[in-house]
Structures are given as structure tokens and as C-alpha cells.
Amino acid sequence: MSETQLSLPIPDSAEKTSHIVDHGFFYAVSAGLVIIVFAGFARTYYLKGLYGAPPLSVLVHLHGVVMTLWYALFVGQVTLVASNRIALHRKLGIAGAFLAGLVALLDTAVSLGLARRRLLAHPDSTGAPFLLGMQLLAIVLVFVVLVSLAIRMRRRPDYHKRLMTLAMLSVLGPAITRLPLSFIANHDVSIAIVISISCLVICVVADWVRNRRLHPAFGWGGSLMIASVFVVAAFAQTPLWIHFVRRLLV
């Protein structure tokens, strides 16, 4: 037997198993996100005809289409990586960057419109400024940061896929507030925050247990998401922010 033959790499079954488990993890996460989004918006968007929901504006329809495409793209990208179609995955990533920009812009526009309607309906309430602060700073801004970092680190798959997962989780709040659950009444933000953080923690801990270490992307990315909620929650109740929002929207 030649030296060349002796030096051929031996397939590592443990490594193959690890890759399969890894793909299964991100499949499960993407499927869970899709289920939550569909369940949250079924009555007001996806199945609105069955529930007699009121008509939606063009902006809200466009927002719904873009967000649906965003989650569908995430599932598709996970599938392409699992099937080793990396070239197509990268090509779609270009479209994904453009789509992420639309998500941020439309989230901002819809949030401003919703906050303005609530403020006009309840002029003395501080609820609209609070919700707008959470939406724009704790959701949209964090989403933009995470997606930007994921694009920057696209050559490091372990970082890229975890940052993209965090980006998907960061915009899950609106769907959670609309879940048909008895303990989420009137779009209760506090309950939605608890559930959102719980979803994040479950993903991070599951990944930690699988790999026997906390991946840095999940570590500081998850910390950013959780910290932003509490920082913004405090800031959004300050007189300065409330005054700014009233001047902006009225």
C-alpha cells in the first residue's frame, strides 16, 4: 500500500452525525418560528376571511407579504445548507439582504402608523410612546444590527447561522402578542416579552447542551437582545421620549 493511500482521510462518523444533528436543530427552530408567526397572524392576516377581520391597508398588506417572505426565505436557506447547495444559498443571501432592509423599513412605517392611531385615540396615554420605543429600538434596531453582523460574518457559518436565528427571533414579538392564548389579553407586551425571552433562552440552551459550550454568537447576541428590552423599557417611559413621540406623531 502506498504512502498516498495511507494518507487518505478517513470519514469521521461522529462529525457526520454532528452535522445531521446541527441541521436538525436549525430545522426545528425555523419550523417553530413559522408556526408561531402563522398562529399569531392567522386571525388577522392569513385566515382573516374565516374570522371576519376588518380590511387591511396596502401598507399592512405589503408588510405581511414581506414578513412572510422573510420567514419563508429562512426556512429555504436552512434547507439549502442541509442539502449542501451552498452556491444557491449564497445567491439567495443577496436577495435576503435586500429583503431584510424592507423588513426594517416596513416595520418602522407600520409601527409609526399604529402608534399614531393609538395616540390619537388616547391622547393622555403613555402606552403608544412605550410601544413605539419597544418596536423601533428593541426590535427593529436590534434586528438591523444582528442581520448586518450575520452578513459580515457569512464566511463563518457557525456565527452566520446563529446570528440569523437571533435576527428571526428578534422580530417575533408582534406574532407572540397575537397568539390565541388566554393569558395574552389585549396584546399584553409584558407577557410577550417573557415568551420572547423564553424562546431565545430555549434556543441558546439547546445549542449549548448540543455543543457542550456557549457559542459566542449566541452569548453576546442573546445578551444584546435581552438587554435591549430592559434598557428600552426604561427609556421609553421617560418624559423626554414621550414628549418626542408626541411631537413626532401628532
C-alpha positions as CSV (number, residue, x, y, z in Angstrom):
1,M,0.0,0.0,0.0
2,S,1.4,3.4,-1.0
3,E,2.1,6.3,1.3
4,T,-0.6,8.3,-0.6
5,Q,-3.2,5.7,0.1
6,L,-2.3,5.7,3.8
7,S,-2.7,9.4,4.0
8,L,-6.3,9.4,2.6
9,P,-8.7,11.0,5.2
10,I,-10.9,8.6,7.0
11,P,-14.6,9.7,7.2
12,D,-15.5,10.7,10.7
13,S,-18.9,9.3,11.5
14,A,-19.1,11.4,14.6
15,E,-18.6,14.5,12.6
16,K,-21.3,13.5,10.1
17,T,-23.7,12.8,13.0
18,S,-22.9,16.2,14.4
19,H,-23.7,17.9,11.1
20,I,-27.0,16.0,10.9
21,V,-27.9,17.0,14.4
22,D,-26.9,20.6,13.7
23,H,-29.2,20.8,10.6
24,G,-32.0,19.2,12.6
25,F,-31.6,21.9,15.3
26,F,-32.0,24.7,12.8
27,Y,-34.8,22.9,11.0
28,A,-36.7,22.7,14.3
29,V,-36.0,26.4,15.1
30,S,-37.2,27.5,11.7
31,A,-40.3,25.3,11.9
32,G,-41.1,26.7,15.4
33,L,-40.8,30.3,14.2
34,V,-43.1,29.6,11.2
35,I,-45.7,28.0,13.5
36,I,-45.7,31.0,15.9
37,V,-45.9,33.5,13.1
38,F,-48.8,31.7,11.4
39,A,-50.7,31.1,14.7
40,G,-50.2,34.7,15.7
41,F,-51.4,36.3,12.5
42,A,-53.9,33.7,11.3
43,R,-57.0,35.5,12.5
44,T,-55.9,39.0,11.3
45,Y,-54.0,38.1,8.2
46,Y,-53.5,34.6,6.8
47,L,-57.1,33.4,7.5
48,K,-58.7,36.7,8.0
49,G,-61.6,35.8,5.7
50,L,-62.6,33.0,8.0
51,Y,-62.7,35.2,11.1
52,G,-64.3,38.3,9.5
53,A,-61.4,40.5,10.3
54,P,-61.6,44.1,9.1
55,P,-59.8,45.1,5.8
56,L,-56.2,46.0,5.9
57,S,-54.3,48.9,4.4
58,V,-52.0,48.5,1.4
59,L,-49.0,49.2,3.8
60,V,-50.1,46.5,6.2
61,H,-50.6,44.0,3.4
62,L,-47.2,44.8,2.0
63,H,-45.7,44.4,5.4
64,G,-47.4,41.0,5.8
65,V,-46.1,39.8,2.4
66,V,-42.6,40.9,3.1
67,M,-42.5,39.3,6.6
68,T,-43.9,36.1,5.2
69,L,-41.2,36.0,2.5
70,W,-38.6,36.7,5.2
71,Y,-39.6,33.7,7.3
72,A,-40.0,31.5,4.1
73,L,-36.6,32.5,3.0
74,F,-35.1,31.5,6.4
75,V,-36.6,28.0,6.1
76,G,-35.4,27.8,2.5
77,Q,-31.9,28.8,3.4
78,V,-31.7,26.2,6.2
79,T,-32.9,23.6,3.7
80,L,-30.3,24.6,1.1
81,V,-27.5,24.3,3.6
82,A,-28.7,20.9,4.8
83,S,-28.7,19.7,1.2
84,N,-25.3,21.2,0.6
85,R,-26.5,23.6,-2.1
86,I,-24.2,26.3,-0.8
87,A,-23.9,28.2,-4.1
88,L,-27.7,28.8,-4.3
89,H,-27.8,29.6,-0.6
90,R,-25.3,32.4,-1.2
91,K,-27.1,33.7,-4.2
92,L,-30.4,33.9,-2.3
93,G,-28.5,35.6,0.5
94,I,-28.1,38.6,-1.7
95,A,-31.9,38.8,-2.0
96,G,-32.1,38.1,1.7
97,A,-30.1,41.3,2.4
98,F,-32.5,43.3,0.3
99,L,-35.5,41.7,2.0
100,A,-34.1,42.4,5.4
101,G,-33.9,46.1,4.5
102,L,-37.5,46.0,3.5
103,V,-38.4,44.3,6.8
104,A,-36.8,47.1,8.8
105,L,-38.3,49.9,6.7
106,L,-41.9,48.4,6.7
107,D,-41.7,47.5,10.4
108,T,-40.8,51.2,11.1
109,A,-43.6,52.5,8.9
110,V,-46.2,50.2,10.4
111,S,-45.1,50.9,13.9
112,L,-45.3,54.7,13.4
113,G,-48.8,54.3,12.0
114,L,-50.0,52.1,14.8
115,A,-48.6,54.4,17.5
116,R,-50.1,57.4,15.9
117,R,-53.6,55.8,15.8
118,R,-53.3,54.8,19.5
119,L,-52.1,58.2,20.5
120,L,-55.0,59.9,18.7
121,A,-57.4,57.5,20.3
122,H,-55.9,58.0,23.8
123,P,-54.1,61.4,23.9
124,D,-53.2,61.2,27.5
125,S,-51.8,57.7,27.4
126,T,-48.1,56.8,27.6
127,G,-48.8,53.4,26.0
128,A,-48.2,54.5,22.4
129,P,-44.8,56.0,23.1
130,F,-43.8,52.9,25.1
131,L,-44.9,50.5,22.4
132,L,-43.2,52.6,19.7
133,G,-39.9,52.6,21.6
134,M,-40.0,48.9,22.1
135,Q,-40.8,48.3,18.4
136,L,-38.2,50.7,16.9
137,L,-35.3,50.3,19.4
138,A,-35.6,46.9,20.9
139,I,-36.9,45.2,17.8
140,V,-36.0,47.0,14.5
141,L,-32.7,48.4,15.6
142,V,-31.5,45.1,17.2
143,F,-32.8,43.3,14.0
144,V,-30.7,45.5,11.8
145,V,-27.6,45.0,14.0
146,L,-27.9,41.2,14.0
147,V,-28.6,40.9,10.3
148,S,-25.7,43.3,9.5
149,L,-23.3,41.2,11.6
150,A,-24.6,37.9,10.1
151,I,-23.9,39.3,6.6
152,R,-20.5,40.5,7.6
153,M,-19.7,37.0,9.1
154,R,-21.2,35.0,6.2
155,R,-17.8,33.3,5.7
156,R,-18.0,31.8,9.2
157,P,-21.1,29.6,9.0
158,D,-21.3,28.8,12.8
159,Y,-21.6,32.6,13.5
160,H,-23.7,33.4,10.5
161,K,-26.5,30.9,11.1
162,R,-26.7,31.7,14.8
163,L,-26.9,35.5,14.2
164,M,-29.5,34.9,11.5
165,T,-31.5,32.8,14.0
166,L,-31.3,35.6,16.6
167,A,-32.4,38.1,13.9
168,M,-35.5,35.9,13.3
169,L,-36.2,35.7,17.0
170,S,-35.8,39.5,17.4
171,V,-38.9,40.3,15.3
172,L,-41.1,37.5,16.7
173,G,-42.7,39.8,19.4
174,P,-45.7,41.1,17.3
175,A,-46.7,37.5,16.4
176,I,-46.5,36.4,20.0
177,T,-48.7,39.2,21.2
178,R,-51.4,37.9,18.8
179,L,-51.3,34.3,19.8
180,P,-54.7,32.9,20.6
181,L,-53.8,32.2,24.2
182,S,-56.0,33.1,27.2
183,F,-53.1,34.6,29.2
184,I,-52.2,37.0,26.4
185,A,-55.0,39.5,26.6
186,N,-55.1,42.8,24.6
187,H,-51.7,42.3,23.1
188,D,-50.0,42.3,26.6
189,V,-46.5,43.4,25.9
190,S,-45.1,42.1,29.3
191,I,-46.3,38.6,28.6
192,A,-44.9,38.8,25.0
193,I,-41.5,39.9,26.3
194,V,-41.4,36.9,28.7
195,I,-42.4,34.4,26.0
196,S,-39.9,36.0,23.5
197,I,-37.0,35.8,26.0
198,S,-38.1,32.2,26.8
199,C,-37.9,31.2,23.1
200,L,-34.4,32.8,23.0
201,V,-33.2,31.0,26.1
202,I,-34.5,27.7,24.9
203,C,-32.6,28.0,21.6
204,V,-29.4,29.1,23.3
205,V,-29.5,26.4,26.0
206,A,-30.4,23.7,23.5
207,D,-27.4,24.7,21.3
208,W,-25.2,24.9,24.4
209,V,-26.2,21.4,25.5
210,R,-25.6,20.0,22.0
211,N,-22.1,21.5,21.6
212,R,-21.2,21.5,25.3
213,R,-20.3,25.2,25.1
214,L,-21.9,28.5,24.8
215,H,-21.3,29.8,21.2
216,P,-20.1,33.4,21.3
217,A,-22.7,34.5,18.7
218,F,-25.5,33.2,20.9
219,G,-23.8,34.5,24.0
220,W,-23.3,38.2,23.1
221,G,-26.1,38.3,20.5
222,G,-28.6,36.9,23.0
223,S,-27.3,39.3,25.7
224,L,-27.9,42.2,23.3
225,M,-31.5,41.1,22.7
226,I,-32.3,40.7,26.4
227,A,-30.5,43.9,27.5
228,S,-32.2,46.0,24.8
229,V,-35.6,45.1,26.1
230,F,-34.9,46.3,29.6
231,V,-33.0,49.3,28.6
232,V,-35.6,50.4,26.1
233,A,-38.4,49.6,28.5
234,A,-36.9,52.1,31.0
235,F,-36.1,54.7,28.3
236,A,-39.5,54.5,26.6
237,Q,-41.2,55.7,29.8
238,T,-39.1,58.8,30.3
239,P,-40.7,62.3,29.8
240,L,-38.1,63.1,27.1
241,W,-39.1,60.1,24.9
242,I,-42.8,60.6,25.5
243,H,-42.5,64.3,24.5
244,F,-40.5,63.4,21.4
245,V,-43.1,60.8,20.3
246,R,-46.0,63.2,20.8
247,R,-44.3,65.9,18.7
248,L,-43.4,63.3,16.0
249,L,-46.8,61.7,15.7
250,V,-49.4,64.5,16.4
